[in-house]
Amino acid sequence: MALDVVDASEDDFFVPDVPDALDLVLEVADMMSIFAAQRFVRIDGMRCEALAEAGRYGSQLNGIAERSVRLELAAALRITEYAADELIRLAEAVVRRYPQVLDSLSRAGMTEKHASILVDGLDELEPDLLDGVLPEAVALAEAEPVGSFRRRLRKLIDTARVDTLAERHEAAVEKRRTFIEPAEDGMASWTLIGPAVEVRAGFDRVTAVAKVIGAQPEETRTLDQIRSDVMFDLLIEGNTGVHPVQARGIQAKVHVTVPVLARLEDGARAEGEPAVGEGIGPVPVEVARELCGSAPTMTRILTDPETGMVLSVSRDRYETPPWLRRIVTWRAERCMAPGCTMPASRCQIDHSIAWEHGGHTSLGNLCPLCQGHHTVKHHGGWTVTQIEGSGGALEWISPTGRRYLVQPERKVPVFTPVAVATDGRPPF
C-alpha cells in the first residue's frame, strides 16, 4: 500500500507557527539521514585510500587491506567486524554503484534503513534491468514507510524479473531444507525453507487451529504457544485428536491472484504480470495454474491484464467471509493504517463511516484494519475518511493535524453511468 504524507491547508485547521514535538523529532531524523550519507562517503573514502596504498605493492594485497580497514573500523566504532563489513558494503554500493541513492539520502529523501533495503534489492537485479528499476525504486523509498517499501520494492523487482521466475523457482526448490539450531535453556529453533505457497498454507492452517483452541474458556496459553504445540501435535502424533472438535479438519487456504491470460490452456500469459499469492508474493504461473485447478479451498481472483479489472471472484471455493469482504481484503491486501503490515485476511472489516452514524455496508465504506489500529481509529483521536472515487484510499488525520494518505494495493474499477440523451435515446 502506498503512503503519502500530505500537508494540511490552513483552511482545514490551525497550523501553529512554532514547531511541535513531532517536528523536532523529524528534524533530528532528517539530520540522521544526512549524516548517514556523509558517513558512507567517508567510509568508502577510507576503503579506497587503503586500496590505493596497497596497490603500490601489488593487487595481491587488496584482500589484506580490506580486512585491515574492516578491523580498524570495527575497533574505532566499537562494533563487530560483521557490522563493519556491512557498512563498508553499503558505502561502496551507494557511493560507487547507486549514486541516486546517495543523493536521496544526502537530502533526507530516504532513511538509512530504506537505503539498506534498496541496495539489497538492487543487487539481485541483472545489469540490463537496473536502469529500468532504479528510478522507481528510489521514488518508492522516498514515499513509503519501511514495511510497505520493502513489499513494493519486492513486487517491483519480481515483476522486472518475471520472465525468469519459473526457472529461478525451480532452482530454488532444489535447495529446500530444514535444520535445527540449539538455543539456551534447553530450547532449540527449527527452520524450514521451502516453496512459499506450501510454507504459508501450513503456517495458516496451524494458526487457524490455534485460534480455535485459544477461544476455549479454559485456555490460558498465548497464540504463539498454542501454535507451537499444535505443530508438535501434528508432526509427532500425526493427528489432531487431542484438539477440540472445532479445531479438527481445518484445511489450509491460499489466495492467488492470476492474470486472466495465464489460465489459457495454450500457455499464453499476460506479459509482465506474475501470479501473486497473498502474503507470499510472486509464484510461477505454472504453480498458480495448478493451484487454481486443484485446491478445494482456493479463492481465485482473475484480473484483466490491461486494466487490472476484477473479472471473477469465486464464491464456491471459500466458506467465509462473504464476497464483499473478499473484495475488500483483496483490494487492500494489508491493514489500511499508515505503515501497517498485517495481512488483510487477518484484519477486521471497518465501516469508515460508522453504521450507527449512517454509514453503508458497501465497498466505498469498508476497509480492513487490524485490531490495534481499529481501536486507535475509534478511540485515539484520529479522523479516518475513505476518499470518494479513489478506489479505496484512506486519509488519516492525526491528533496533531497531520495527514497521511494510504493507498490500497490494488484498484477495483469504478464504473460511471453515462447520461441518457435528452431525446430519450440510449447512449450507443
C-alpha positions as CSV (number, residue, x, y, z in Angstrom):
1,M,0.0,0.0,0.0
2,A,1.3,3.4,-0.9
3,L,1.6,6.0,1.9
4,D,1.9,9.7,1.3
5,V,2.2,12.5,3.9
6,V,0.0,15.3,2.8
7,D,0.3,18.8,4.2
8,A,-3.0,20.1,5.5
9,S,-4.1,23.6,4.4
10,E,-4.8,26.3,6.9
11,D,-8.4,26.4,5.8
12,D,-8.9,23.0,7.4
13,F,-7.4,23.7,10.8
14,F,-5.0,26.0,12.6
15,V,-1.3,25.4,11.9
16,P,1.0,26.8,14.6
17,D,4.0,28.9,13.7
18,V,6.3,27.1,16.1
19,P,7.4,23.5,15.6
20,D,5.6,20.9,17.7
21,A,7.2,17.9,19.3
22,L,6.9,15.7,16.1
23,D,8.5,18.5,14.0
24,L,11.5,18.3,16.4
25,V,11.7,14.6,16.0
26,L,11.5,14.8,12.2
27,E,14.3,17.4,12.2
28,V,16.6,15.0,14.0
29,A,15.6,12.1,11.7
30,D,16.5,14.2,8.7
31,M,19.9,15.0,10.2
32,M,20.5,11.3,10.8
33,S,19.9,10.6,7.1
34,I,22.2,13.3,6.0
35,F,24.9,12.2,8.5
36,A,24.5,8.6,7.3
37,A,25.2,9.7,3.7
38,Q,28.3,11.6,4.9
39,R,29.4,8.5,6.9
40,F,29.1,6.3,3.8
41,V,31.2,8.8,1.7
42,R,33.9,8.8,4.3
43,I,33.9,5.0,4.9
44,D,34.2,4.5,1.1
45,G,37.0,7.1,1.0
46,M,38.8,5.2,3.8
47,R,38.5,1.9,1.8
48,C,39.7,3.5,-1.4
49,E,42.7,5.1,0.3
50,A,43.7,1.8,1.8
51,L,43.4,0.0,-1.6
52,A,45.4,2.7,-3.3
53,E,48.2,2.4,-0.8
54,A,48.1,-1.4,-1.1
55,G,48.1,-1.2,-4.8
56,R,51.6,0.4,-4.8
57,Y,52.9,-3.1,-3.8
58,G,50.7,-5.2,-6.0
59,S,47.0,-6.2,-6.2
60,Q,47.6,-9.3,-4.2
61,L,47.5,-7.2,-1.1
62,N,44.0,-5.8,-1.7
63,G,42.3,-8.5,0.4
64,I,44.6,-7.8,3.3
65,A,44.0,-4.1,3.0
66,E,40.2,-4.6,3.1
67,R,40.4,-6.8,6.1
68,S,42.5,-4.2,7.8
69,V,40.0,-1.5,7.1
70,R,37.2,-3.7,8.4
71,L,39.1,-4.4,11.7
72,E,40.0,-0.8,12.2
73,L,36.5,0.5,11.5
74,A,35.1,-2.1,13.9
75,A,37.5,-1.1,16.7
76,A,37.0,2.6,16.3
77,L,33.2,2.4,16.2
78,R,33.1,-0.3,18.9
79,I,31.0,-2.6,16.7
80,T,31.5,-6.2,15.4
81,E,33.6,-6.8,12.3
82,Y,30.4,-8.2,10.7
83,A,28.7,-4.9,11.3
84,A,31.7,-3.0,10.0
85,D,31.8,-5.2,6.8
86,E,28.1,-4.3,6.3
87,L,28.9,-0.6,6.5
88,I,31.7,-1.0,4.0
89,R,29.5,-2.9,1.6
90,L,26.7,-0.3,1.8
91,A,29.1,2.5,1.4
92,E,30.7,1.1,-1.7
93,A,27.2,0.4,-3.2
94,V,25.7,3.9,-2.7
95,V,28.8,5.8,-3.5
96,R,30.1,3.8,-6.4
97,R,27.2,2.0,-8.0
98,Y,24.0,3.7,-6.9
99,P,24.7,7.5,-6.6
100,Q,21.0,8.2,-6.9
101,V,20.5,6.5,-3.5
102,L,23.4,8.6,-2.0
103,D,21.8,11.8,-3.4
104,S,18.4,11.0,-1.9
105,L,20.0,10.1,1.5
106,S,22.1,13.3,1.4
107,R,18.9,15.5,1.2
108,A,17.0,13.3,3.7
109,G,14.8,11.9,1.0
110,M,15.0,8.4,2.5
111,T,16.3,6.9,5.7
112,E,19.4,4.8,6.1
113,K,17.1,1.7,6.6
114,H,15.5,2.4,3.2
115,A,18.9,2.7,1.6
116,S,20.0,-0.6,3.0
117,I,16.8,-2.4,1.8
118,L,17.2,-0.7,-1.6
119,V,20.8,-1.8,-2.1
120,D,20.0,-5.4,-1.1
121,G,17.1,-5.4,-3.7
122,L,19.1,-3.8,-6.5
123,D,22.0,-6.1,-6.0
124,E,19.7,-9.0,-7.0
125,L,18.9,-7.5,-10.4
126,E,20.6,-8.4,-13.7
127,P,22.6,-5.4,-15.0
128,D,20.3,-5.0,-18.0
129,L,17.3,-4.5,-15.8
130,L,18.8,-2.0,-13.4
131,D,18.2,1.2,-15.3
132,G,14.5,0.5,-15.7
133,V,14.0,-0.2,-12.0
134,L,16.3,2.2,-10.1
135,P,14.4,5.5,-10.6
136,E,11.0,4.0,-9.5
137,A,12.8,2.2,-6.6
138,V,14.2,5.5,-5.3
139,A,10.8,7.2,-5.7
140,L,9.3,4.4,-3.6
141,A,11.9,4.7,-0.9
142,E,11.2,8.5,-0.7
143,A,7.4,7.9,-0.4
144,E,6.8,4.7,1.6
145,P,7.3,3.7,5.2
146,V,9.8,0.9,5.6
147,G,7.3,-2.0,5.8
148,S,5.3,-1.1,2.7
149,F,8.5,0.0,0.9
150,R,10.0,-3.5,1.4
151,R,6.9,-5.1,-0.1
152,R,6.5,-2.8,-3.0
153,L,10.2,-3.0,-3.9
154,R,10.0,-6.7,-3.8
155,K,7.0,-6.6,-6.2
156,L,8.8,-4.1,-8.5
157,I,11.9,-6.4,-8.7
158,D,9.9,-9.6,-9.1
159,T,7.8,-8.0,-11.9
160,A,11.0,-6.9,-13.7
161,R,12.4,-10.4,-13.4
162,V,9.1,-12.3,-14.1
163,D,10.4,-13.8,-17.3
164,T,12.9,-15.9,-15.3
165,L,10.7,-16.6,-12.3
166,A,9.8,-20.2,-13.2
167,E,13.5,-21.1,-13.8
168,R,14.7,-19.4,-10.6
169,H,11.8,-21.0,-8.6
170,E,12.7,-24.5,-9.9
171,A,16.3,-24.0,-9.0
172,A,15.4,-22.7,-5.5
173,V,13.1,-25.6,-4.8
174,E,16.1,-27.9,-5.2
175,K,17.6,-26.1,-2.2
176,R,14.7,-26.8,0.2
177,R,15.8,-28.0,3.6
178,T,15.1,-28.0,7.3
179,F,17.5,-27.7,10.1
180,I,17.8,-27.3,13.9
181,E,19.9,-24.8,15.8
182,P,20.3,-25.2,19.6
183,A,19.2,-22.3,21.9
184,E,19.5,-21.5,25.6
185,D,17.7,-23.1,28.5
186,G,17.0,-26.5,26.8
187,M,15.3,-24.9,23.7
188,A,16.1,-25.1,20.0
189,S,14.9,-23.4,16.8
190,W,13.6,-25.4,13.8
191,T,13.9,-23.7,10.4
192,L,12.0,-24.9,7.3
193,I,13.0,-23.5,3.9
194,G,10.7,-24.5,1.1
195,P,8.2,-23.3,-1.5
196,A,6.4,-20.2,-0.3
197,V,2.9,-21.4,-1.1
198,E,3.3,-24.6,0.9
199,V,5.0,-22.8,3.8
200,R,2.3,-20.1,4.0
201,A,-0.5,-22.7,3.7
202,G,1.0,-24.8,6.5
203,F,1.5,-21.8,8.8
204,D,-2.0,-20.5,8.2
205,R,-3.5,-23.9,8.9
206,V,-1.6,-24.1,12.2
207,T,-2.7,-20.6,13.1
208,A,-6.4,-21.3,12.3
209,V,-6.3,-24.4,14.6
210,A,-4.5,-22.4,17.3
211,K,-7.2,-19.7,17.2
212,V,-10.0,-22.2,17.7
213,I,-8.1,-23.7,20.7
214,G,-7.3,-20.3,22.1
215,A,-11.0,-19.4,22.1
216,Q,-11.8,-22.2,24.6
217,P,-12.9,-20.9,28.0
218,E,-10.3,-22.8,29.9
219,E,-7.4,-22.0,27.6
220,T,-4.5,-19.9,29.2
221,R,-1.8,-20.2,26.6
222,T,-0.8,-17.4,24.1
223,L,-1.4,-17.8,20.4
224,D,2.3,-18.4,19.8
225,Q,2.4,-21.1,22.5
226,I,-0.6,-22.9,21.1
227,R,0.7,-22.6,17.5
228,S,4.0,-24.2,18.6
229,D,2.1,-27.0,20.5
230,V,-0.1,-27.7,17.5
231,M,2.9,-28.1,15.2
232,F,4.3,-30.7,17.6
233,D,1.0,-32.5,17.8
234,L,0.8,-32.7,14.0
235,L,4.4,-33.7,13.5
236,I,4.9,-36.1,16.4
237,E,1.5,-37.6,16.9
238,G,0.3,-37.2,13.3
239,N,-3.3,-36.4,14.2
240,T,-5.5,-33.7,15.8
241,G,-7.4,-36.0,18.2
242,V,-6.1,-34.1,21.2
243,H,-7.7,-30.8,19.9
244,P,-11.2,-29.6,20.4
245,V,-13.7,-30.9,17.8
246,Q,-14.0,-27.4,16.3
247,A,-10.3,-27.4,15.5
248,R,-10.2,-30.7,13.6
249,G,-10.3,-30.9,9.9
250,I,-9.3,-27.3,9.3
251,Q,-7.7,-27.0,5.9
252,A,-5.1,-24.5,4.6
253,K,-6.4,-21.7,2.4
254,V,-4.4,-19.9,-0.2
255,H,-5.5,-16.7,-2.1
256,V,-3.8,-16.4,-5.5
257,T,-4.3,-13.5,-8.0
258,V,-3.7,-14.7,-11.5
259,P,-3.6,-12.6,-14.7
260,V,-6.5,-14.0,-16.7
261,L,-4.4,-14.9,-19.8
262,A,-2.2,-17.0,-17.6
263,R,-5.1,-19.5,-17.3
264,L,-5.4,-20.1,-21.0
265,E,-4.8,-23.8,-21.9
266,D,-2.5,-22.9,-24.8
267,G,0.0,-21.5,-22.3
268,A,-0.5,-17.8,-23.2
269,R,0.0,-15.4,-20.3
270,A,-0.2,-11.7,-19.5
271,E,3.1,-10.1,-20.3
272,G,5.0,-8.6,-17.3
273,E,2.4,-9.8,-14.7
274,P,3.3,-12.6,-12.3
275,A,0.7,-14.6,-10.4
276,V,0.7,-13.4,-6.8
277,G,-0.1,-15.4,-3.6
278,E,-1.5,-13.4,-0.7
279,G,1.2,-13.0,2.0
280,I,3.6,-14.9,-0.3
281,G,4.5,-12.8,-3.3
282,P,5.0,-13.8,-6.9
283,V,4.7,-17.5,-7.8
284,P,5.4,-19.1,-11.2
285,V,2.4,-19.2,-13.4
286,E,2.6,-22.9,-13.7
287,V,2.3,-23.2,-9.9
288,A,-0.6,-20.8,-9.8
289,R,-2.3,-22.7,-12.6
290,E,-2.0,-26.0,-10.7
291,L,-3.4,-24.4,-7.5
292,C,-6.4,-22.8,-9.3
293,G,-7.2,-26.2,-10.8
294,S,-6.9,-28.4,-7.8
295,A,-7.1,-26.7,-4.4
296,P,-10.6,-27.1,-2.9
297,T,-10.2,-24.1,-0.7
298,M,-8.7,-21.8,-3.2
299,T,-10.1,-18.3,-3.8
300,R,-9.4,-17.4,-7.4
301,I,-9.3,-13.8,-8.4
302,L,-8.9,-13.2,-12.1
303,T,-7.8,-9.8,-13.4
304,D,-7.7,-8.3,-16.8
305,P,-4.1,-7.9,-18.0
306,E,-4.7,-4.4,-19.4
307,T,-6.8,-2.8,-16.8
308,G,-6.5,-4.9,-13.6
309,M,-10.3,-5.2,-13.6
310,V,-11.7,-7.9,-11.4
311,L,-13.3,-10.4,-13.8
312,S,-14.2,-13.1,-11.3
313,V,-14.0,-13.8,-7.5
314,S,-15.0,-17.4,-7.0
315,R,-17.8,-17.8,-4.5
316,D,-17.9,-21.6,-4.2
317,R,-14.3,-22.1,-3.1
318,Y,-14.2,-20.2,0.2
319,E,-16.7,-20.6,3.0
320,T,-16.5,-17.2,4.8
321,P,-16.3,-14.2,4.8
322,P,-18.9,-13.3,2.1
323,W,-18.0,-11.9,-1.3
324,L,-17.9,-8.3,-0.3
325,R,-15.3,-9.0,2.4
326,R,-13.2,-10.9,-0.1
327,I,-13.1,-8.0,-2.5
328,V,-12.3,-5.5,0.3
329,T,-9.4,-7.6,1.6
330,W,-8.1,-8.4,-1.9
331,R,-8.1,-4.7,-2.8
332,A,-6.2,-3.7,0.3
333,E,-4.0,-6.8,0.9
334,R,-2.8,-5.2,4.2
335,C,-4.3,-3.3,7.1
336,M,-5.1,0.2,5.8
337,A,-3.4,2.0,8.6
338,P,-0.2,4.0,7.8
339,G,2.7,1.6,7.6
340,C,0.9,-1.5,8.9
341,T,1.9,-4.9,7.5
342,M,-0.8,-7.1,9.0
343,P,-2.4,-9.2,6.2
344,A,-5.9,-8.1,5.4
345,S,-7.2,-11.6,5.8
346,R,-6.4,-11.4,9.5
347,C,-7.9,-7.9,9.9
348,Q,-11.4,-6.7,11.0
349,I,-13.6,-5.0,8.4
350,D,-14.2,-1.4,9.4
351,H,-17.0,0.9,8.3
352,S,-15.2,4.2,7.5
353,I,-18.4,6.0,8.4
354,A,-19.8,4.0,11.4
355,W,-23.0,2.1,10.9
356,E,-24.7,4.0,13.8
357,H,-23.8,7.2,12.1
358,G,-25.5,6.3,8.8
359,G,-22.6,4.5,7.1
360,H,-23.4,1.9,4.5
361,T,-22.1,-1.7,4.2
362,S,-20.6,-1.0,0.8
363,L,-17.3,-1.3,-0.9
364,G,-16.9,2.5,-0.8
365,N,-17.2,2.5,3.0
366,L,-15.3,-0.6,4.0
367,C,-11.6,-1.3,4.6
368,P,-9.6,-3.8,6.6
369,L,-8.0,-2.7,9.9
370,C,-6.1,-4.8,12.4
371,Q,-7.5,-4.9,15.9
372,G,-4.9,-2.4,17.2
373,H,-5.4,0.2,14.5
374,H,-9.2,-0.3,14.6
375,T,-9.1,0.7,18.3
376,V,-6.8,3.7,17.5
377,K,-9.2,4.9,14.8
378,H,-12.2,4.9,17.1
379,H,-10.6,6.0,20.4
380,G,-7.2,7.5,19.5
381,G,-8.3,10.9,18.3
382,W,-7.7,10.2,14.6
383,T,-10.0,11.1,11.8
384,V,-10.2,8.5,9.0
385,T,-12.0,9.1,5.7
386,Q,-12.3,6.9,2.6
387,I,-11.8,9.3,-0.3
388,E,-14.7,9.1,-2.7
389,G,-13.9,7.9,-6.1
390,S,-10.3,7.0,-5.1
391,G,-10.7,3.2,-5.3
392,G,-10.3,2.7,-1.6
393,A,-7.7,5.2,-0.5
394,L,-7.9,6.3,3.2
395,E,-6.9,9.7,4.6
396,W,-5.8,9.6,8.2
397,I,-5.6,12.9,10.1
398,S,-3.6,12.6,13.3
399,P,-4.4,14.4,16.6
400,T,-1.7,16.9,15.7
401,G,-3.4,17.7,12.3
402,R,-1.0,15.9,10.0
403,R,-2.5,14.0,7.1
404,Y,-1.4,10.6,5.8
405,L,-2.8,9.1,2.6
406,V,-2.8,5.3,2.4
407,Q,-3.5,3.7,-1.0
408,P,-4.8,0.1,-1.3
409,E,-2.5,-2.4,-3.0
410,R,-4.9,-2.9,-5.9
411,K,-7.6,-1.0,-7.7
412,V,-11.2,-2.1,-8.1
413,P,-12.6,-0.5,-11.3
414,V,-15.2,2.2,-10.7
415,F,-18.0,2.4,-13.3
416,T,-19.6,5.8,-14.0
417,P,-23.0,5.8,-15.6
418,V,-23.3,7.7,-18.9
419,A,-26.1,10.2,-19.1
420,V,-29.0,9.3,-21.4
421,A,-29.5,11.6,-24.4
422,T,-32.1,14.3,-23.9
423,D,-34.3,12.9,-26.6
424,G,-34.6,9.6,-24.6
425,R,-32.4,7.5,-26.9
426,P,-29.9,5.2,-25.2
427,P,-26.2,6.5,-25.4
428,F,-25.0,4.0,-28.0
